[in-house]
Amino acid sequence: MMIGMDVVSFRVDKELREKMRSLPYINWSSVFREAVAKKILEEESKRRRLDSNALSEAVEITERIRRTSPGWDSTEEIRKWREERK
């Protein structure tokens, strides 16, 4: 038994199970571990690309819509709202 390993179970249909049994020399646990690890890497890579793309798009949109508002001072506005809370 390997130390530090959790047990995960899943179901396969009878036909697939019979085919697995016909190949007893294959370490199916290892095959499944490798498949799961590969899928996790694919999904993490996708997520990083999506996060990066979303961030880039958000920056572009922000830059496009950013404009100055003459006569409006953000510091004064913040102070006004803080005073109203008191």
TAZI-V964006 format. One record per helix or strand of 3 or more residues. SS is the DSSP state (H for helix, E for strand). FROM is the first residue (numbers start at 1). TO is the last residue. If there is no record, write none. Layout:
ss/from/to
SS/FROM/TO
SS/FROM/TO
This chain:
ss/from/to
H/14/21
H/28/65
H/74/85
